[in-house]
């Protein structure tokens, strides 16, 4: 069947627009991560940077692929029967993103379960997903668009493995988190939130992967499957970034009354005018001085004695130095 522009790059263009929106979310989440978690381990920081770089390269390749057909080769229907290098190579970037994300979640499964068998299965499925993505890229360079049906098994097994890994991750995290319930309401509510997030993330990417397999198996000569495939990579990246950025809100949910520490050394640079900062504690200190002048002879009429306003007066014996009316002593 001859492919039309609407079913090929028309579908790809729709997928590109939605992917561009999700890429904007990726940029925002990446910025929030580096701003809010500057003390994270270097491995996490490098992983986020790598995912952002791969996602940027992927969206750039998608733009090049669509632009080369819809603009550079406008009104050339023969181009629809061929493939471009950018359209073929973008598959590997999405595959590498999927591998990194699935390894990240496999580590989480290992942390909560300590089940080596389950973790290895997830890793094997992830490697199959990435490996068959490379096979698909090589086959795309060697096969014309009309013979893409020969690569259906590659896509079916590769993305089927990805869907199986994603759903297995979601179910495993949900199961082992449910075993961690303590009976305390606040802790159990937090665990329920984590379970919902794990199921939503795992099943969302799994369903999208299944849609790619189904659409490519039914319509291998158009690009409906490409639109779903481009969305899959963006969902992978944003799922990891959302998991990393949600840690602070989950911590506050677990300890709502813990408050925040105030760094007093930076209060003058806080930008709040001093008049608007009301102290929570006010301490008034009254200092009263007591002076006594002693004379050996009766004091002259101009002399005066000041007594303390606070407490009884306590006097000490005269010292030898107090021997003159010109030598007052202050205690």
Secondary structure, 3 states (H helix, E strand, C coil): CCCCCHHHHHHHHHHHHHHHHHHHHHHHHHHHHHHHCCCCCHHHHHHHHHHHHHHHHHHHHHHHHHHHHHHHCCCCHHHHHCCCHHHHHHHHHHHHHHHHHHHHHHHHHHHHHCCHHHHHHHHHHHHHHHHHHHHHHHHHHHCCHHHHHHHHHHHHHHHHHHHHHHHHHHHHHHHHHHCCCCCCHHHHHHHHHHHHHHHHHHHHHHHHHHHHHHHHHHCCCCCHHHHHHHHHHHHHHHHHHHHHHCHHHHHHHHCCCCCCCCCHHHHHHCCCCHHHCCCCCCCCCCCCCCCCCCCCCCCCCCCCCCCCCCCCCCCCCCCCCCCCCCCCCCC
